[in-house]
Amino acid sequence: MTLRRAVGEAAKGSAGNLTSRVGWRKLVPGSLVTRLYVGLVVLQTVVDMAIEGNLLIQFLALDTTGPLTTSSSASSLRLPVYLGIFAVAHLFMLVMSIDAVKARNTIQIFGLCIFNGMFLVYAIIQIDEIRQAFDGTDSDELSSSAASKIPVTLLTALIPSMIGACEIGYLILSWFCWREMGWDIYKSMGADRRLKKLFFHYQIFLCICKFSFFFFLGFSIQLIYLVLKRDWEFYLTVVALPFSLLLLLLGWLSARYEVRWGMGIFTGAMVVLAAYYSLKLYRIWEETETLLTIAKSLTVFAVLSLILLVLTFTYTVIVWRGFGLGLKEGREFLVSSLVSSLSVVFQLN
């Protein structure tokens, strides 16, 4: 019996034994380790967004109660955009953590550790940018006008401190999640090394596509709101953003259902996007005089987007080569088994 046929029959047999989960409890992680992991993400999201909200309130008070200094005017125009990217990053990580726990995707959990580490670097880079927006303003007067007594210097230091402390927790909990979820996957898929290797590559491919979504979004938002004027390049960037996201969706659906023509279009589109981001990166440093104040942030997002595009192209080819070898049926069997296991956990609880 072939691997594809054996796994397909196992998936059909398991599908009939599923038990239903009730209401909102299906969104709650089923084990202590996963609950602690998601809880830590929620804690970081709430604390950091509260800090960023406080900074935005103080900035709005500064903008309405007095003139900005020359040195702070450029930074103050960027501050709402940067804080918005911070907020989107936190919400993105929260959604990704819940998705990783539900899908039992250990690769995505470790990927979130890397993402949070890069987020920490970005937060450190933006400390000077945020403080420059308040440069030359008396902190006592600012605090009273903004109904906040927390200094800006302290708030900007708290953000990377919180992210760094949570990063340690993520690393520890990720190891326990790997032990727990790795055993679930082993029980569901068996000891077939080829099938597990194909599934491992598929998980990496999905993670890269999901993280690419955030970096494409962050880079495009900064270009649209901080750099481009209302010319052809502005509208090209506006069109390129949803186009990129639709391509990522096409790649995911093509890999999930093993659609070869879709993977072919997706592979060619990755080459076009890589050329697009390379051109943007060249333009950033070509216009150093006008973009110097935001070159660091744009470069970080452009370089990371290029790296993700190269990785996406590589794993697209790897996943594509695995079509027809039983991975599609293996994923169905894995999902059926995990749903059954989680249903039992919810019933016991």
Helices and strands as residue ranges (DSSP letters): H 3-15, G 23-27, H 32-65, H 70-103, H 106-133, H 139-145, H 152-189, H 193-222, I 223-227, H 232-257, H 260-286, H 288-291, G 292-294, H 295-321, H 327-348
